[in-house]
Amino acid sequence: MDEHVRLSMDEAWTLSVDVLEQNGFSQDQAAAIARSVVAAQRDECHSHGLYRLLDCVRTVRHCGVEPRAVPEVHDQAPGVISVDARGGCSLLAFEKGRQALVEKTRDHGVAVLAVNDAFHFSALWTEVESLADQGLVALAMTPSHAYVAPAGGTSALLGTNPIAFAWPRPDGLPFVFDFATSMVARGEVELHRRAGESIPEGWALDERGQPTTEPEAALAGALLPFGGHKGTALSIMIELLAGPLIGDRLGHQTHPADGSDEGTPRHGEFILAMDPHVFLGGDVDLRLQQAEALFEGITAQGARLPSQRRHAARARSRSEGMSIPSGLYAELVQLRDSGDQA
């Protein structure tokens, strides 16, 4: 029996929306989530693709997210837009504030979008790429729950704390990177657990603070930061910018929803946008070509730009469809068919 199921883009979209709506998400919330997970699956970012629908349904059933929340957009300052997600998913909150962010950035050269009180589970690259598609340079970051031990530590205190950056290119898709400041995203460990595979050495510690290659032990213990103290410092920076600076929680002040009153899976997101046209005026084309020379110098050595693999996967998925494990597909179909439209 084939261990994978191949879906077209339309089939993946319909399945995602149906799973979410049948489990209580509003049309707007479901569509925003589906746009993100289908884009991630299309680009073969499996840890943030359709697999994440399981977490969305689990979280709403444990009352950790407001599935029908309507975000509130506030014009906070000349260069600041804030969006109160009102306990809903961060994705719809970002979409509601994006156009105001673009307009402020074009007016002032630099602007920030702060998302507050949001359930966040998704890849950040989809958001910064959408800003680069409009000619802006963008940087986004968010804390997660306390899953990562600081360098030299033995227990979880920091989040996986991803950071993403996008740079517009004159021809073709933007230059984009998105990575956790931990050795690996927690979702990757969960995927190894689901597949019955061990994880590489150096990814995680167990509950006793000892190195482990067992996914179950890693999920109960702590991930490690990449680059030791350097990754730790970046992670702390992200905690501060996407937490106290915008009036939101630090990672260790949040907890996954588990059906108890302890679950507080909501925090903030910080998005900085910059307009090269405002910075450079008539020199913008020259300076964008200067960046192209750097990119060409990298690829000329046989090295790969961070976004190249995703872009190749994107083209492949559009022509051939996308592949997901048959077990995951069966779980999603069951969630779709057993949803109670809560």
Buried (B, 14 or more C-beta within 10 A) or exposed (E): EEEEBBBEBEBBBBBBBBBBBBBBBBEBBBBBBBBBBBBBBBBBBBBBBBBBBBBBBBBBBBBBBBBBBBBBBBEBEEBBBBBBBBBBBBBBBBBBBBEBBBEBBBEEBBBBBBBBBBBBBBBBBBBBBBBBEBBBBBBBBBBBBBBBBBBEBBBBBBBBBBBBBBBBBEEEBBBBBBBBBBBBBBBBBBBBBBEEEBBEEEBBBBBEEEBBBBBEBBBBBBBBBBEEEEBBBBBBBBBBBBBEEBEBBBBBBBBBBEEEEEBBBBBBBBBBBBBBBBEBEEEBEEEBEEBBEEBEEEEEEEEEBBBBEBBEBBEBBEEEBBBBBEEBBEBBBEBBEEBEEE
